[in-house]
C-alpha cells in the first residue's frame, strides 16, 4: 500500500535520475529497503533513514522538509516562494528545519509510549470530558478574543479522546486546561493531543511538546527560560547557537514555534502553584495544561489562567467496563474471567462491595492495573475484589491493586530477564523516596545519590578513587621496579596504597570544590568532541574550569606541604625530591595545569546533532565518552608535564625515565580525580554503580533495570530522564517504603 512518503520518495529519486540500486549505494541502505519504502511496505521510516536519503538525493532544504513531513504522516508543505509564500531567510529556514526535526522526534517518542502503554490494545478506554464550571475559567470574552464591548457565548467543548485536537482548535485563544482526578487519563489525553496535532502540522505550525511541570520552580526560573532548558535537556542539539548568543531552543520558544503541553500542574512543589499561574498569565503563549482539579481550583478561584477554557474529565461507567475488560482477555468456552464480576456490578449496583469496586474502577489508571493483574495473568479471578472481609473500603481495594501491580508485571515471563519481585519493590521504593526528597518526578541518572549527605558523597568519591588508584599505582610501581627503575617490587605494592590514600584525599577535596562551584549534583554535558566545529566562545566555562583546577592545586599544595613537614612522603611526589617544598611545587604546577587544559578542551566541545533523539542511555553514553576523552587528555598532559618537571630538576635522563614510569601513574591519578570528582558520569559511577548497589539500594545492572521497568509499564522515558508512569504508583511506593 503506497503512502505519501513512498510516492514522494519515488518522485525525488526519478527527479535525481537515479535507479533504486544507485540510491541504495549512495545512501548506504539496502536495495530491499529502498524498494520497501517506495512501495509502502515499510511505514514510519526512522529519522536517520530520511536523513541518509536526503543527503544521497542532494535535496534542498524545502525538499528535505517535504520528505520529513511525509515520513511523519503529515501534509508535505509547499516550497517557499510558491503560492505567494515569501522566501525564508537563512535563520528562518534553520528554525523551520529544527522545528521539523523536533516534530519528527517528538512524534516517534510518543508513538512508542502509546505502544508501551497499550493504549490501542485492543482499543482505547473511553476518555471523555465536559465543560468545567465557570469558577475555574476566565471570561468567555477573553477566551474568544472578542473586541471590548462585545459579548461571547460559551463554546461547546465536550468530547472524547479522538476529538481533543478538534476541540482545541475551536478555542480562539489557543489555551485549554484539562482537569481530572488522579489516574483519570490526563496524560493519555495529552499524548493523543500531541500526536493528532502532528498528523496535520505544516512547516509553519508550532510543534506540540509535552513538558512535565513538576520540575519547574517559577520563583527562580522564568517560564520561557524553563521551556528552553527542558528542550535542551531532552534534545541536546537545540543547545546549538541561535542568534545573539542564545540557543536554538530559546529561538524556537521566542519565535512561537513551540506549543507547550504542560502536564501535571498539580505536581508542582507546594506553595508554587500561585507563582506558576502568575508566570503563565504573564505570557500569551498558546498552551494546554493538565491538572488535578483541587490544586488548580485552589488558585484559579481568585485568578484563573488568562484566556483559557477548561474541561473536566468524567468517570468511566459500568457500561464502559463491560465494553472493554472482556476484550482484554482470552475467551473461555462460555465466558471470560470478567463476565461474572461485571454481571454483579450491573445486577447489584447498591451492594457495598459493588459500590466500592465501581468507585475504584472509574479511572483508566485503576482499570489498566486491574487488567494487568487479572487479564494478563493466568489463574487470577477478579471475583476476589468483591470480598468485603479482605477489602472493606475503596481504599483497601486501591492498596490491593497498587500493591499487586509490581509482583504481577515482574512475574517470570519467557524471553524476559528475571528479577526478584521483593528486591524490585525495594529498589523502586528507594527511587520513589529519592524523588520525594528532591521534590520532583524526574529520575535523572546524574542525580541518583545526590540526597546523601555532602560529607558522605565526598568520602565515597575519595574512597572509590583511592582504592582504584592505590591498586593501579602499586601495580605500576612494582612493574617499574621489576624493570629496574629504582623501586623494588615489594616497595611498589607498599607505596601504592599510600599514594592511593593521597589520591582519595585529593579526589575528595576536588569533589567538595566542584560542588561548591557547580552545585549539589553535576549536570551531564550534552556535547560531543569535535576537532573542527567546536564552540568558539569559551568564556564562563573556561574560567570555571580553570578556577576549579587552581583551587584544587592550592589545596593539594597545602596538603602535600603539610605532609612533608610531618615527614609523610608520597611515592610520586617523592620522586621529584625530598622535603615539603617539592610537595608545594607539585600542587602549584599541576593544579593550574589541569584547570588550564580542561578549560581549553571546551573549545572542542560541540552540541550533538539537532536531529538526535536523546534517551537517558544515550545521554549517559555521550557523557561517558566525553569524560573519558577529556580525562585521558588531562592524564597524558600531566604525564608529560611530570617528565618535563623531573627533567628540569634532575636532568634529561632522569626526566625521561621517571616521566615514562611515574608520570603515567600520575596521569592515572589525574584521570581518576577529574572523572570521579568533577563530572556527572563520575558521580554516577561512584554512587549509582558502586556505593548504592553495594548497600542494596539499587541493582548492579541499574540501566538495564530502568529500561526493563519501562518495558513492563512501571516507568517511562521522558527525554533524558525516567519517570514513574503513574504518579499514584509513585506515591504508593513512597508510602509503603
C-alpha positions as CSV (number, residue, x, y, z in Angstrom):
1,X,0.0,0.0,0.0
2,X,1.6,3.3,-1.2
3,X,1.8,6.3,1.1
4,X,2.6,10.0,0.6
5,X,6.1,9.3,1.7
6,X,6.6,6.4,-0.8
7,X,5.2,8.5,-3.7
8,X,7.3,11.5,-2.8
9,X,10.5,9.4,-2.4
10,X,10.0,7.8,-5.8
11,X,9.4,11.2,-7.4
12,X,12.5,12.7,-5.9
13,X,14.6,9.6,-6.9
14,X,13.4,9.8,-10.5
15,X,14.0,13.6,-10.5
16,X,17.6,12.9,-9.5
17,X,17.9,10.4,-12.3
18,X,18.8,7.5,-10.0
19,X,17.8,3.9,-10.1
20,X,16.9,2.1,-6.8
21,X,20.3,0.4,-6.9
22,X,22.2,3.7,-7.3
23,X,20.2,5.4,-4.5
24,X,20.9,2.4,-2.3
25,X,24.7,2.7,-3.0
26,X,24.7,6.4,-2.3
27,X,22.7,6.3,0.9
28,X,24.3,3.2,2.4
29,X,20.8,1.5,2.6
30,X,20.0,-1.8,1.0
31,X,18.1,-2.1,-2.3
32,X,15.4,-4.1,-0.5
33,X,14.9,-1.2,2.0
34,X,14.6,1.3,-0.9
35,X,12.1,-0.9,-2.6
36,X,10.0,-1.4,0.5
37,X,10.0,2.3,1.2
38,X,8.8,3.2,-2.3
39,X,6.1,0.5,-2.3
40,X,4.9,1.5,1.2
41,X,5.7,-1.9,2.7
42,X,7.8,-0.2,5.3
43,X,6.0,2.5,7.2
44,X,7.3,5.2,9.6
45,X,10.9,5.4,8.4
46,X,13.4,6.4,11.1
47,X,14.8,9.9,11.2
48,X,18.3,8.7,10.3
49,X,17.0,6.9,7.3
50,X,15.2,10.0,6.0
51,X,18.4,12.0,6.6
52,X,20.5,9.4,4.6
53,X,18.1,9.5,1.7
54,X,18.0,13.4,1.7
55,X,21.8,13.5,1.6
56,X,22.0,10.9,-1.1
57,X,19.4,12.8,-3.2
58,X,21.1,16.1,-2.5
59,X,17.8,17.7,-1.6
60,X,17.2,21.4,-1.0
61,X,16.1,22.5,2.5
62,X,12.5,22.8,1.2
63,X,12.6,19.3,-0.3
64,X,14.1,17.9,2.9
65,X,11.2,19.4,4.8
66,X,8.6,17.9,2.5
67,X,10.2,14.4,2.8
68,X,10.5,14.7,6.6
69,X,6.9,15.8,6.9
70,X,5.7,12.9,4.7
71,X,7.7,10.5,6.8
72,X,5.8,11.6,9.9
73,X,2.4,11.2,8.1
74,X,1.9,15.0,7.9
75,X,1.0,17.1,4.9
76,X,4.1,17.9,2.9
77,X,4.4,21.8,2.8
78,X,4.6,23.8,-0.3
79,X,8.1,25.1,-1.0
80,X,8.9,28.8,-0.1
81,X,8.1,31.2,-2.9
82,X,5.1,29.1,-4.1
83,X,1.6,30.3,-3.8
84,X,2.7,33.7,-2.6
85,X,4.7,32.4,0.3
86,X,7.7,34.8,0.8
87,X,11.2,33.2,0.7
88,X,12.7,32.3,4.1
89,X,15.8,34.0,5.5
90,X,18.7,31.7,6.3
91,X,17.9,31.8,10.0
92,X,14.1,31.3,9.5
93,X,15.0,28.3,7.3
94,X,17.2,27.0,10.1
95,X,14.4,27.4,12.6
96,X,11.9,25.7,10.3
97,X,14.3,22.8,9.8
98,X,14.9,22.4,13.5
99,X,11.1,22.5,14.1
100,X,10.6,19.7,11.6
101,X,13.3,17.6,13.1
102,X,11.9,18.2,16.6
103,X,8.4,17.3,15.4
104,X,9.6,14.0,14.0
105,X,11.5,13.2,17.2
106,X,8.5,14.1,19.4
107,X,6.1,12.1,17.3
108,X,8.3,9.0,17.3
109,X,8.8,9.2,21.1
110,X,5.1,9.4,21.9
111,X,4.1,6.8,19.4
112,X,6.4,4.4,21.2
113,X,4.9,5.4,24.5
114,X,1.4,4.7,23.3
115,X,2.5,1.3,22.3
116,X,4.1,0.6,25.7
117,X,1.0,1.8,27.5
118,X,-1.1,-0.5,25.2
119,X,-3.5,2.4,24.6
120,X,-4.7,0.8,21.4
121,X,-4.6,-2.8,22.6
122,X,-7.3,-3.8,21.9
123,X,-8.9,-0.4,21.9
124,X,-8.6,2.9,23.9
125,X,-10.6,3.3,27.1
126,X,-13.2,6.0,26.6
127,X,-11.7,9.2,28.0
128,X,-14.5,11.8,27.9
129,X,-14.9,15.3,29.2
130,X,-17.4,18.1,29.8
131,X,-17.1,21.8,30.2
132,X,-15.7,22.7,33.6
133,X,-17.5,25.0,36.0
134,X,-17.2,28.8,35.4
135,X,-15.4,29.3,38.7
136,X,-12.2,27.8,37.2
137,X,-12.3,29.6,33.9
138,X,-11.6,33.1,32.6
139,X,-14.3,35.3,30.9
140,X,-15.6,33.8,27.6
141,X,-14.9,37.2,26.1
142,X,-11.2,36.7,26.8
143,X,-11.3,33.1,25.7
144,X,-12.9,34.0,22.4
145,X,-10.7,37.1,22.0
146,X,-13.6,39.4,21.1
147,X,-13.2,43.2,21.0
148,X,-14.0,45.3,24.1
149,X,-17.8,45.9,24.3
150,X,-18.7,42.7,22.6
151,X,-20.0,39.6,24.3
152,X,-19.2,36.0,23.7
153,X,-21.3,32.8,24.2
154,X,-19.8,29.7,25.8
155,X,-18.3,27.2,23.4
156,X,-19.3,23.6,23.1
157,X,-16.1,21.8,24.2
158,X,-17.4,18.4,25.3
159,X,-15.8,15.5,23.5
160,X,-13.8,12.3,23.7
161,X,-10.2,11.2,23.2
162,X,-10.2,11.2,19.4
163,X,-11.6,14.7,19.3
164,X,-9.1,16.5,21.5
165,X,-7.3,18.3,18.7
166,X,-10.5,19.4,17.0
167,X,-11.9,20.7,20.3
168,X,-8.7,22.6,21.0
169,X,-8.9,24.3,17.5
170,X,-12.3,25.7,18.5
171,X,-10.7,27.8,21.1
172,X,-9.7,31.2,19.6
173,X,-7.2,31.9,22.4
174,X,-5.4,28.5,21.9
175,X,-5.4,27.9,25.7
176,X,-7.1,24.9,27.3
177,X,-7.0,23.5,30.8
178,X,-7.8,19.8,31.3
179,X,-8.9,18.9,34.9
180,X,-9.3,15.4,36.3
181,X,-8.5,13.4,39.4
182,X,-5.6,11.1,39.7
183,X,-5.5,8.4,37.1
184,X,-8.4,9.9,35.1
185,X,-6.4,9.9,31.8
186,X,-4.9,13.4,31.7
187,X,-1.5,12.2,30.5
188,X,-3.0,9.9,27.9
189,X,-5.1,12.7,26.6
190,X,-2.0,15.0,26.4
191,X,-0.1,12.4,24.3
192,X,-3.1,11.9,22.0
193,X,-3.3,15.7,21.6
194,X,0.3,15.9,20.5
195,X,0.1,13.0,18.1
196,X,-3.1,14.3,16.5
197,X,-1.7,17.8,16.0
198,X,1.5,16.4,14.5
199,X,-0.5,14.5,11.9
200,X,-1.8,17.7,10.3
201,X,1.1,20.0,11.2
202,X,2.5,22.2,8.4
203,X,6.0,23.6,8.3
204,X,4.9,26.9,9.7
205,X,2.9,25.4,12.6
206,X,4.3,25.2,16.2
207,X,5.5,21.8,17.5
208,X,3.5,20.5,20.4
209,X,5.9,19.3,23.1
210,X,5.0,17.7,26.4
211,X,6.7,19.3,29.4
212,X,6.3,17.8,32.9
213,X,5.6,20.8,35.1
214,X,6.8,19.1,38.3
215,X,10.4,20.1,37.7
216,X,9.7,23.9,37.3
217,X,10.3,26.4,40.1
218,X,8.7,29.6,38.9
219,X,10.3,31.6,41.7
220,X,13.8,31.0,40.3
221,X,13.3,30.4,36.6
222,X,11.2,32.2,34.0
223,X,8.7,30.2,32.0
224,X,10.3,30.7,28.6
225,X,13.8,30.0,30.1
226,X,12.5,26.8,31.7
227,X,10.9,25.7,28.4
228,X,14.2,26.3,26.6
229,X,16.1,24.4,29.3
230,X,13.8,21.4,29.1
231,X,14.2,21.3,25.3
232,X,18.0,21.3,25.6
233,X,17.8,18.5,28.3
234,X,15.8,16.3,26.0
235,X,17.1,17.4,22.6
236,X,20.8,18.4,23.2
237,X,21.2,19.5,19.6
238,X,19.0,22.5,20.4
239,X,21.8,23.8,22.6
240,X,23.5,25.0,19.3
241,X,23.9,28.7,19.0
242,X,20.9,30.7,17.6
243,X,21.0,34.4,17.3
244,X,22.5,37.0,19.7
245,X,24.3,34.2,21.6
246,X,21.1,32.4,22.6
247,X,20.5,28.7,22.0
248,X,18.4,27.3,19.2
249,X,15.9,26.1,21.8
250,X,15.5,29.7,23.0
251,X,15.0,30.9,19.5
252,X,12.2,28.3,18.9
253,X,10.4,29.3,22.0
254,X,10.7,33.1,21.3
255,X,9.6,32.6,17.7
256,X,6.4,30.8,18.8
257,X,7.4,27.5,17.2
258,X,6.8,25.5,20.4
259,X,3.2,24.7,21.7
260,X,3.7,23.8,25.3
261,X,1.7,20.9,26.6
262,X,2.1,21.3,30.3
263,X,1.4,18.0,32.1
264,X,0.9,18.0,35.9
265,X,0.2,21.4,37.3
266,X,-0.7,19.6,40.5
267,X,2.8,18.1,40.7
268,X,4.5,21.4,41.3
269,X,6.1,21.7,44.7
270,X,3.8,23.0,47.5
271,X,3.4,26.8,47.5
272,X,4.4,27.3,43.9
273,X,1.0,27.0,42.2
274,X,0.2,30.6,42.6
275,X,3.6,31.8,41.3
276,X,3.3,29.4,38.4
277,X,-0.1,30.6,37.4
278,X,1.1,34.2,37.6
279,X,4.0,33.4,35.4
280,X,1.8,31.7,32.8
281,X,-0.6,34.7,32.9
282,X,2.4,37.0,32.1
283,X,2.7,35.3,28.7
284,X,0.3,35.0,25.7
285,X,1.6,31.7,24.5
286,X,-1.0,29.1,23.4
287,X,-0.8,26.0,25.6
288,X,-2.6,23.0,27.0
289,X,-2.3,22.4,30.7
290,X,-3.4,19.4,32.8
291,X,-4.0,19.3,36.5
292,X,-6.0,17.6,39.3
293,X,-9.0,19.8,40.0
294,X,-8.2,20.6,43.6
295,X,-4.7,22.1,43.1
296,X,-5.8,24.2,40.1
297,X,-9.1,25.3,41.7
298,X,-7.3,26.5,44.8
299,X,-5.5,29.2,42.8
300,X,-7.9,29.6,39.9
301,X,-10.7,30.7,42.3
302,X,-9.0,34.1,42.7
303,X,-7.4,34.4,39.2
304,X,-7.8,31.7,36.6
305,X,-5.4,31.1,33.7
306,X,-5.9,34.1,31.4
307,X,-8.0,33.4,28.3
308,X,-8.1,29.7,29.0
309,X,-11.1,27.5,28.6
310,X,-11.3,24.5,30.9
311,X,-12.8,21.0,30.7
312,X,-13.1,18.2,33.3
313,X,-12.7,14.5,32.6
314,X,-15.6,12.3,33.5
315,X,-15.6,8.9,35.2
316,X,-15.8,5.6,33.5
317,X,-19.2,3.8,33.8
318,X,-20.0,0.1,34.3
319,X,-21.0,0.1,30.6
320,X,-17.5,1.2,29.7
321,X,-16.1,-1.7,31.8
322,X,-18.4,-4.2,30.1
323,X,-17.4,-2.9,26.7
324,X,-13.6,-3.0,27.5
325,X,-12.5,-5.6,30.1
326,X,-13.8,-8.8,28.4
327,X,-11.9,-7.8,25.2
328,X,-8.6,-7.7,27.1
329,X,-8.5,-11.5,28.0
330,X,-8.9,-14.8,26.2
331,X,-12.4,-16.0,25.8
332,X,-13.2,-19.3,27.6
333,X,-15.6,-22.0,26.5
334,X,-18.6,-19.9,27.7
335,X,-17.3,-16.7,29.2
336,X,-14.3,-14.6,30.1
337,X,-12.9,-14.1,33.6
338,X,-14.6,-10.7,33.8
339,X,-18.2,-11.7,33.0
340,X,-19.2,-12.8,36.5
341,X,-18.0,-9.8,38.3
342,X,-19.3,-7.4,35.6
343,X,-22.7,-9.0,36.0
344,X,-22.5,-8.5,39.7
345,X,-21.8,-4.8,39.2
346,X,-24.7,-4.5,36.8
347,X,-27.2,-6.5,38.7
348,X,-26.4,-5.4,42.3
349,X,-25.2,-1.8,42.0
350,X,-26.2,-0.9,45.6
351,X,-24.3,-3.8,47.3
352,X,-21.5,-2.3,49.4
353,X,-18.8,-4.5,47.6
354,X,-20.1,-3.4,44.2
355,X,-20.2,0.3,45.3
356,X,-16.6,0.1,46.4
357,X,-15.3,-1.6,43.3
358,X,-17.4,0.6,41.0
359,X,-15.9,3.6,42.7
360,X,-12.3,2.3,42.2
361,X,-12.8,1.3,38.6
362,X,-13.9,4.8,37.4
363,X,-10.4,5.8,36.3
364,X,-8.4,4.4,33.4
365,X,-5.4,4.0,35.7
366,X,-7.1,1.6,38.0
367,X,-8.8,-0.3,35.2
368,X,-5.4,-0.6,33.5
369,X,-3.9,-2.1,36.7
370,X,-6.8,-4.4,37.1
371,X,-6.4,-5.6,33.6
372,X,-2.6,-6.3,34.1
373,X,-3.4,-8.3,37.3
374,X,-6.4,-10.3,36.1
375,X,-6.5,-10.3,32.3
376,X,-2.8,-10.8,31.6
377,X,-2.1,-13.3,34.4
378,X,-3.4,-16.9,34.3
379,X,-5.2,-18.2,37.3
380,X,-6.3,-14.9,38.8
381,X,-10.0,-14.4,39.5
382,X,-11.2,-10.8,39.7
383,X,-14.2,-12.0,41.8
384,X,-11.9,-11.7,44.8
385,X,-12.3,-8.0,44.5
386,X,-15.9,-8.3,45.9
387,X,-14.6,-10.0,49.1
388,X,-15.6,-7.4,51.8
389,X,-13.8,-9.2,54.5
390,X,-10.5,-8.5,52.7
391,X,-11.4,-5.2,51.2
392,X,-13.9,-3.3,53.4
393,X,-13.4,0.0,51.6
394,X,-12.4,1.5,48.3
395,X,-9.0,2.5,49.8
396,X,-8.4,-1.1,50.7
397,X,-9.1,-2.1,47.1
398,X,-6.8,0.6,45.7
399,X,-4.0,-0.5,48.0
400,X,-4.5,-4.1,46.9
401,X,-4.4,-3.2,43.2
402,X,-1.4,-1.0,43.6
403,X,0.4,-3.5,45.8
404,X,-0.3,-6.4,43.4
405,X,0.9,-4.5,40.3
406,X,4.6,-4.8,40.8
407,X,4.6,-8.6,41.6
408,X,2.3,-9.1,38.6
409,X,4.4,-7.3,36.0
410,X,7.6,-8.8,37.4
411,X,6.4,-12.4,37.3
412,X,8.5,-14.8,35.3
413,X,7.9,-14.4,31.6
414,X,9.6,-16.2,28.7
415,X,12.2,-14.1,26.9
416,X,12.5,-11.5,29.7
417,X,15.1,-11.0,32.4
418,X,14.2,-12.4,35.8
419,X,14.1,-10.1,38.8
420,X,13.2,-10.8,42.4
421,X,9.9,-9.0,42.9
422,X,10.7,-8.2,46.6
423,X,14.0,-6.7,45.7
424,X,12.3,-4.8,42.8
425,X,9.8,-3.3,45.2
426,X,12.7,-2.2,47.5
427,X,14.6,-0.6,44.6
428,X,11.6,1.1,43.3
429,X,10.7,2.3,46.8
430,X,14.2,3.8,47.1
431,X,13.7,5.7,43.8
432,X,10.3,6.9,44.9
433,X,11.6,8.2,48.2
434,X,14.6,9.8,46.4
435,X,12.2,11.7,44.2
436,X,10.1,12.7,47.1
437,X,13.1,14.2,48.9
438,X,14.1,16.1,45.8
439,X,10.5,17.3,45.2
440,X,10.5,16.1,41.5
441,X,9.1,13.3,39.3
442,X,12.2,13.1,37.1
443,X,14.5,10.1,37.7
444,X,17.7,11.7,36.4
445,X,20.7,9.3,36.5
446,X,23.1,12.1,37.4
447,X,21.0,13.0,40.5
448,X,20.9,9.5,42.0
449,X,22.7,9.6,45.3
450,X,22.5,13.4,45.5
451,X,20.3,13.2,48.5
452,X,23.1,11.6,50.5
453,X,24.9,13.9,52.9
454,X,27.6,16.0,51.4
455,X,30.4,14.6,53.5
456,X,29.3,11.1,52.6
457,X,29.4,11.8,48.9
458,X,32.9,13.3,49.3
459,X,34.1,10.3,51.2
460,X,32.6,7.8,48.7
461,X,34.2,9.6,45.7
462,X,37.6,9.7,47.6
463,X,37.3,6.0,48.7
464,X,36.5,4.7,45.2
465,X,39.3,6.8,43.6
466,X,41.7,5.8,46.3
467,X,41.1,2.1,46.0
468,X,41.3,2.2,42.2
469,X,44.4,4.3,42.2
470,X,46.1,2.6,45.0
471,X,45.8,-0.8,43.2
472,X,46.9,0.6,39.9
473,X,49.7,2.7,41.3
474,X,51.0,-0.3,43.3
475,X,50.9,-2.5,40.2
476,X,52.7,0.2,38.1
477,X,55.3,0.8,40.8
478,X,56.0,-2.9,41.1
479,X,56.3,-3.2,37.3
480,X,58.7,-0.2,37.2
481,X,60.7,-1.7,40.0
482,X,60.9,-5.0,38.2
483,X,62.3,-3.2,35.1
484,X,65.0,-1.5,37.3
485,X,63.6,2.0,37.7
486,X,64.7,2.2,41.3
487,X,61.7,1.0,43.3
488,X,61.5,-2.6,44.5
489,X,58.6,-4.8,43.7
490,X,57.6,-5.1,47.3
491,X,58.2,-1.4,47.9
492,X,55.9,-0.7,45.0
493,X,53.0,-2.5,46.5
494,X,53.6,-0.8,49.8
495,X,53.8,2.6,48.2
496,X,50.7,2.1,46.1
497,X,48.1,2.1,48.9
498,X,49.8,5.2,50.5
499,X,49.5,7.1,47.2
500,X,46.0,5.7,46.9
501,X,45.2,7.4,50.2
502,X,46.7,10.7,48.8
503,X,44.6,10.2,45.6
504,X,41.5,9.6,47.6
505,X,42.0,12.7,49.7
506,X,42.7,14.8,46.6
507,X,39.6,13.5,44.9
508,X,37.5,14.2,48.0
509,X,38.8,17.7,48.1
510,X,38.2,18.2,44.4
511,X,34.7,16.8,44.8
512,X,34.0,19.3,47.6
513,X,35.4,22.2,45.5
514,X,33.4,21.0,42.5
515,X,30.2,21.0,44.4
516,X,31.0,24.5,45.7
517,X,31.4,25.7,42.1
518,X,28.8,23.5,40.4
519,X,26.0,22.8,42.9
520,X,24.8,19.6,44.7
521,X,24.8,17.5,41.5
522,X,26.8,17.9,38.4
523,X,24.8,18.2,35.2
524,X,25.9,15.9,32.3
525,X,27.5,17.6,29.3
526,X,25.3,17.5,26.2
527,X,28.2,17.9,23.8
528,X,30.4,15.7,21.7
529,X,34.1,16.2,21.0
530,X,34.9,17.6,17.5
531,X,38.4,18.6,16.4
532,X,36.6,21.0,14.0
533,X,33.4,22.9,14.6
534,X,33.6,23.2,18.4
535,X,32.4,26.3,20.2
536,X,34.4,29.5,19.7
537,X,33.2,31.1,22.9
538,X,35.0,29.7,26.0
539,X,34.1,32.5,28.4
540,X,32.5,31.3,31.6
541,X,33.2,27.6,31.1
542,X,37.0,28.2,30.7
543,X,37.0,30.4,33.8
544,X,35.0,28.0,35.9
545,X,37.2,25.0,34.9
546,X,40.5,26.9,35.5
547,X,39.3,28.1,38.9
548,X,38.5,24.6,39.9
549,X,42.0,23.5,38.9
550,X,43.6,26.4,40.6
551,X,41.6,25.9,43.8
552,X,42.4,22.2,43.8
553,X,46.1,22.9,43.2
554,X,46.3,25.3,46.1
555,X,44.6,22.7,48.4
556,X,46.9,20.0,47.1
557,X,50.0,22.2,47.6
558,X,48.9,22.9,51.2
559,X,48.2,19.3,51.9
560,X,51.4,17.9,50.4
561,X,53.4,20.7,52.1
562,X,51.9,19.8,55.5
563,X,52.5,16.1,54.8
564,X,56.2,16.9,54.1
565,X,56.6,18.8,57.3
566,X,55.1,15.9,59.2
567,X,57.6,13.5,57.4
568,X,55.0,11.8,55.3
569,X,56.4,11.0,51.9
570,X,54.3,10.1,48.9
571,X,55.7,8.0,46.2
572,X,55.1,10.1,43.1
573,X,55.9,13.4,44.8
574,X,58.9,11.9,46.5
575,X,60.5,11.1,43.1
576,X,60.8,14.8,42.5
577,X,62.8,15.4,45.7
578,X,62.6,15.2,49.5
579,X,61.1,17.9,51.7
580,X,57.9,19.9,51.9
581,X,58.9,22.3,49.1
582,X,58.6,19.7,46.4
583,X,55.1,18.9,47.5
584,X,54.1,22.5,47.4
585,X,55.7,22.8,43.9
586,X,53.8,19.8,42.7
587,X,50.5,21.2,43.8
588,X,51.2,24.7,42.4
589,X,52.2,23.3,39.0
590,X,49.7,20.5,38.3
591,X,46.5,22.0,39.8
592,X,46.5,25.1,37.4
593,X,47.8,22.9,34.6
594,X,44.8,20.6,34.9
595,X,42.4,23.6,35.0
596,X,44.1,25.3,32.0
597,X,44.0,22.2,29.8
598,X,40.5,21.3,30.9
599,X,39.3,24.9,30.1
600,X,40.9,24.7,26.6
601,X,39.2,21.4,25.9
602,X,35.9,23.3,26.0
603,X,37.0,24.7,22.6
604,X,36.5,21.3,21.0
605,X,33.0,20.6,22.5
606,X,30.1,21.0,20.2
607,X,26.4,20.3,20.7
608,X,25.2,17.0,19.3
609,X,23.1,16.9,16.1
610,X,19.8,18.7,16.3
611,X,18.1,15.6,14.9
612,X,19.4,13.3,17.7
613,X,16.7,11.9,19.9
614,X,18.1,11.5,23.4
615,X,17.2,8.8,25.9
616,X,18.8,8.5,29.4
617,X,21.0,5.8,28.0
618,X,22.1,7.9,25.0
619,X,23.0,10.8,27.3
620,X,24.9,8.6,29.7
621,X,26.9,7.1,26.8
622,X,27.7,10.5,25.3
623,X,28.7,11.9,28.7
624,X,30.9,8.9,29.4
625,X,32.7,9.2,26.1
626,X,33.3,12.9,26.6
627,X,34.6,12.4,30.2
628,X,36.9,9.6,29.2
629,X,38.4,11.5,26.3
630,X,38.9,14.7,28.3
631,X,40.2,12.9,31.3
632,X,42.6,10.9,29.2
633,X,44.0,14.1,27.6
634,X,44.5,15.6,31.0
635,X,46.2,12.5,32.2
636,X,48.6,12.5,29.2
637,X,49.4,16.2,29.6
638,X,50.2,15.7,33.3
639,X,52.3,12.7,32.5
640,X,54.3,14.7,30.0
641,X,54.4,17.7,32.5
642,X,55.8,15.4,35.2
643,X,58.6,14.2,32.9
644,X,59.5,17.8,32.0
645,X,59.4,18.9,35.6
646,X,61.6,16.0,36.7
647,X,64.0,16.7,33.8
648,X,64.3,20.4,34.7
649,X,65.0,19.4,38.4
650,X,67.3,16.4,37.9
651,X,68.4,16.3,34.2
652,X,67.1,14.9,30.9
653,X,67.9,11.2,31.6
654,X,66.1,11.2,34.9
655,X,63.2,13.1,33.4
656,X,62.8,10.7,30.5
657,X,63.0,7.5,32.7
658,X,60.7,8.8,35.5
659,X,58.4,10.7,33.2
660,X,57.7,7.4,31.5
661,X,57.0,5.5,34.6
662,X,55.8,7.8,37.4
663,X,54.3,10.3,35.0
664,X,51.9,7.7,33.7
665,X,50.9,6.8,37.2
666,X,50.3,10.5,37.8
667,X,48.2,10.6,34.7
668,X,46.1,7.8,36.0
669,X,45.6,9.8,39.2
670,X,44.5,12.9,37.3
671,X,42.2,10.8,35.1
672,X,40.5,9.3,38.2
673,X,40.5,12.6,40.0
674,X,38.8,14.6,37.2
675,X,36.4,11.8,36.1
676,X,35.2,10.9,39.6
677,X,35.2,14.2,41.3
678,X,34.2,16.8,38.7
679,X,31.7,15.1,36.3
680,X,28.2,13.8,36.3
681,X,29.4,10.5,35.0
682,X,31.9,10.2,37.8
683,X,29.2,10.8,40.4
684,X,27.1,8.2,38.7
685,X,29.9,5.7,38.6
686,X,30.9,6.2,42.3
687,X,27.4,6.4,43.8
688,X,24.9,4.7,41.5
689,X,27.1,1.9,40.1
690,X,29.2,1.1,43.2
691,X,28.0,2.6,46.5
692,X,24.2,2.3,46.3
693,X,24.2,-1.2,44.8
694,X,26.8,-2.2,47.4
695,X,24.3,-1.2,50.1
696,X,21.3,-2.9,48.3
697,X,19.6,0.4,47.5
698,X,19.8,-0.1,43.7
699,X,20.6,-3.1,41.5
700,X,24.1,-3.5,40.0
701,X,22.7,-3.5,36.4
702,X,20.9,-0.2,37.0
703,X,20.3,1.0,33.5
704,X,19.1,-2.5,32.4
705,X,16.7,-2.4,35.3
706,X,15.4,1.0,34.5
707,X,14.9,0.2,30.8
708,X,13.2,-3.1,31.6
709,X,10.9,-1.2,34.0
710,X,9.8,0.9,31.1
711,X,9.1,-2.1,29.0
712,X,6.9,-3.5,31.9
713,X,4.9,-0.3,32.2
714,X,6.3,0.8,35.6
715,X,8.4,3.6,34.3
716,X,8.5,5.7,31.2
717,X,11.2,7.7,29.4
718,X,10.6,11.4,29.0
719,X,13.6,12.7,27.1
720,X,16.8,12.3,29.1
721,X,15.0,11.2,32.3
722,X,12.8,8.4,33.6
723,X,9.5,8.9,35.4
724,X,7.1,6.6,37.1
725,X,4.4,6.1,34.6
726,X,1.7,6.8,37.2
727,X,2.2,9.4,40.0
728,X,-0.3,7.4,42.1
729,X,2.0,4.3,41.9
730,X,5.0,6.5,42.9
731,X,3.0,7.8,45.9
732,X,2.1,4.3,46.9
733,X,5.7,3.1,46.8
734,X,6.8,6.1,48.8
735,X,4.3,5.4,51.5
736,X,4.9,1.7,51.8
737,X,8.7,2.1,51.6
